[in-house]
Amino acid sequence: MSFRLSVLALATATIACHQSSPPPTPPVGPVADAAITLSEGACFGTCPIYSMTVYPDEFYELDADRFTVNPGMSSGTLPAGSWAAARAALQTASFDTLPTDVTRGSPACGGPFASDLPSATIAETTIAGTRTIEWYPGCFQAPDRATLNQLVADLRVAMDVEGLVVP
């Protein structure tokens, strides 16, 4: 009888000590197969040089280079709706139909250009792959100039570039 009680006590203690753990919290971080990236390059002055990527869960990764508020790598979470706003900006601009190279010397630049302006690279990654547009705003005669300028402006707002990048 004491043997049974000992086994019962041991089994109860083992069960009591082995409590089920709560399910793991999903990691905050990049969601595979979907991302929107905005990068802006150097100009003649003090234009911010950075690359920022946002993911569907609002997570962002920022590589802030020169003329930024906090140079270096950082990451975090943007406000709810940031991903949707970035996607809407791409859709409004008909991103899939824009030329991929609108830079000095490319046919899409449209002719003479101004120098010393910051370039922009816009990329959308989906499960199908990545589409990238290289945009130089000094291409004053580019047929898609207004659309590309608005797209960059809309992405800056959606990604809170003013708050996270600009000093």
Secondary structure, 3 states (H helix, E strand, C coil): CHHHHHHHHHHHHHHHHCCCCCCCCCCCCCCCCCEEEEEECCCCCCCCCEEEEECCCCEEEEEECCCCCCCEEEEEECCCCHHHHHHHHHHHCCHHHCCCEECCCCHHHCCCCCCCCCCEEEEEEECCEEEEEEECCCCCCCCCHHHHHHHHHHHHHHCCHHHHCCC
